[in-house]
Amino acid sequence: MKNKTTAFLLWAFLGLFSAHRFYTGKTGSAIFYLLTLQLLGIGWIIDVFLIGTWVDQYNTNIELKTIRTTTMANSVQQN
């Protein structure tokens, strides 16, 4: 599970290096942002409004994967 506080701190202190995007699983866009200098700084500012949603999405995806794995394991045990 990812933490919003950690993501915001990464944005504030290591945002130039896209640390917050890597942390939230946005690897492709993180590399793109690195190559374009955070879209000349504009992308870095926009990201502060998106980080919370990214963390929520990441955590939801992890929870869904866990539920699927547990459900599949239980199904196999019952058969």
C-alpha positions in Angstrom: 0.0 0.0 0.0 1.2 3.4 -0.9 0.9 6.5 1.3 -0.3 9.9 0.2 2.1 11.7 2.5 5.1 9.9 1.1 3.9 10.7 -2.5 3.5 14.4 -1.7 6.9 14.5 0.0 8.5 12.8 -3.0 6.7 15.4 -5.2 8.0 18.3 -3.1 11.6 17.2 -2.8 12.3 14.9 -5.7 9.6 15.9 -8.1 12.2 17.1 -10.6 13.3 13.5 -10.9 9.6 12.2 -11.2 10.0 10.3 -7.9 6.3 10.7 -7.1 5.4 9.2 -10.5 7.7 6.2 -10.1 6.3 5.7 -6.6 2.7 5.6 -7.8 3.4 3.2 -10.6 3.4 5.7 -13.4 6.7 4.6 -14.9 6.1 5.4 -18.5 5.0 9.0 -17.8 7.8 9.4 -15.2 10.4 8.7 -17.9 8.6 11.0 -20.3 8.5 13.8 -17.7 12.2 13.2 -16.9 13.1 13.7 -20.6 10.9 16.9 -20.9 12.0 18.5 -17.6 8.6 17.9 -16.1 7.0 19.5 -19.2 9.1 22.6 -18.5 7.8 22.7 -14.9 4.1 22.8 -15.8 3.6 19.1 -15.3 5.2 19.2 -11.9 2.6 21.8 -10.8 -0.3 19.8 -12.3 0.9 16.6 -10.6 0.2 18.0 -7.1 -3.6 17.9 -7.9 -3.4 14.3 -9.2 -1.1 12.5 -6.7 -3.9 11.7 -4.3 -6.0 10.0 -7.0 -2.9 8.1 -8.2 -2.3 6.7 -4.7 -5.9 5.7 -4.4 -5.9 4.0 -7.8 -2.7 2.1 -7.0 -4.0 0.9 -3.6 -7.3 -0.1 -5.2 -5.5 -2.2 -7.8 -3.4 -3.9 -5.2 -6.5 -4.7 -3.1 -8.3 -6.1 -6.2 -5.3 -8.3 -7.1 -5.2 -9.6 -3.5 -9.0 -10.4 -3.6 -8.6 -12.2 -6.9 -5.7 -14.2 -5.7 -7.5 -15.1 -2.5 -10.6 -16.1 -4.4 -8.7 -18.2 -6.8 -6.8 -19.9 -4.0 -10.0 -20.7 -2.1 -11.6 -22.0 -5.3 -8.7 -24.4 -5.9 -8.8 -25.6 -2.3 -12.6 -26.4 -2.6 -12.0 -28.5 -5.7 
